[in-house]
Amino acid sequence: MKISVIGTGYVGLVSGACFAQMGNTVTCVDIDEQKIASLKEGHLPIYEPGLEEMVLHNYKAKTLHFTTHAKEAIASSKICFIAVGTPMGEDGSADLQYVLSVAKTIGESMQEYLVIVDKSTVPVGTADKVRQTIQEALDARAVTIEFDIVSNPEFLKEGAAIADFMRPDRVVIGADNQKALDIMHDLYAPFMKTRDRFISMDIKVQR
Ligand SMILES: NC(=O)c1ccc[n+]([C@@H]2O[C@H](COP(=O)([O-])OP(=O)(O)OC[C@H]3O[C@@H](n4cnc5c(N)ncnc54)[C@H](O)[C@@H]3O)[C@@H](O)[C@H]2O)c1
């Protein structure tokens, strides 16, 4: 499957590398030009056991790409992960400006049905805000393109992130329709060969 991951920090890089390792073609996007240039030269911004080998192997095999051009990456993907930071705002709540800025870019770039997966840590109700932001950008283009929002929280432990991702205790997916859920199940099936650890829930219940 062709996947884009927007935000190549700790979560984005680990997820992108592991999805590529499982046979997907992944493009990791970041606005930080320096970070993307370093990654292309094989220098990783973080240390996780096993990550460097996985990144270098998949980058060489052209199953893992790095870019600052979000629009091209989004336009050619079937699933788009949002993995940007959600720093604490002045009132202590998660600052969603980066997540919603990515949502706008998604609406400006997508060309066909897309599953948008929120991997950033966000409060209940964020899926609606992301959906609305994408829809507004589509309306501004005067196009009708179907999309679904999925929530897929991350439970990586620093120092064991690759092992956790490749052999997850559980994969939690919040979605409000079967089509998106099936696509997510197909994506994660190779990570759950011995036992199905897929936990799905209706995203509407969280509202
Ligand atoms: N680090 C963890 O252990 C962990 C675990 C679970 C969940 N999370 C959550 O996952 C999310 C990401 O965390 P992280 O630690 O990977 O963050 P991070 O700060 O390491 O990385 C975020 C990246 O997003 C990039 N970015 C910001 N705006 C962008 C945009 N518009 N387009 C493209 N790239 C953009 C930044 O340059 C940065 O490289 C957060 O919501 C965090 O709470 C983190």
The ligand as a Gaussian input file, in Angstrom:
#p B3LYP/6-31G(d) Opt

LIG

0 1
 N        7.181000      10.355000      21.340000
 C        6.392000       9.456000      21.896000
 O        6.819000       8.556000      22.638000
 C        4.909000       9.439000      21.604000
 C        4.174000       8.312000      21.951000
 C        2.817000       8.282000      21.666000
 C        2.222000       9.385000      21.059000
 N        2.951000      10.482000      20.747000
 C        2.265000      11.598000      20.081000
 O        2.553000      11.540000      18.694000
 C        2.629000      12.887000      18.165000
 C        3.988000      13.089000      17.548000
 O        4.960000      12.950000      18.589000
 P        6.514000      12.929000      18.282000
 O        7.179000      12.632000      19.559000
 O        6.765000      12.061000      17.090000
 O        6.731000      14.463000      17.891000
 P        8.034000      15.173000      17.336000
 O        7.998000      16.566000      17.856000
 O        9.228000      14.296000      17.545000
 O        7.775000      15.226000      15.747000
 C        6.810000      15.998000      15.125000
 C        7.345000      16.364000      13.741000
 O        6.302000      16.986000      12.993000
 C        6.902000      17.981000      12.172000
 N        5.858000      18.890000      11.711000
 C        5.205000      19.863000      12.396000
 N        4.288000      20.468000      11.592000
 C        4.370000      19.855000      10.385000
 C        3.670000      20.021000       9.143000
 N        2.721000      20.943000       8.985000
 N        4.010000      19.215000       8.113000
 C        4.976000      18.272000       8.260000
 N        5.680000      18.068000       9.398000
 C        5.366000      18.855000      10.440000
 C        7.964000      18.610000      13.052000
 O        8.944000      19.284000      12.295000
 C        8.528000      17.356000      13.772000
 O        9.613000      16.795000      13.052000
 C        2.324000      13.807000      19.349000
 O        0.949000      14.106000      19.334000
 C        2.682000      12.981000      20.547000
 O        1.967000      13.374000      21.699000
 C        4.286000      10.530000      20.984000

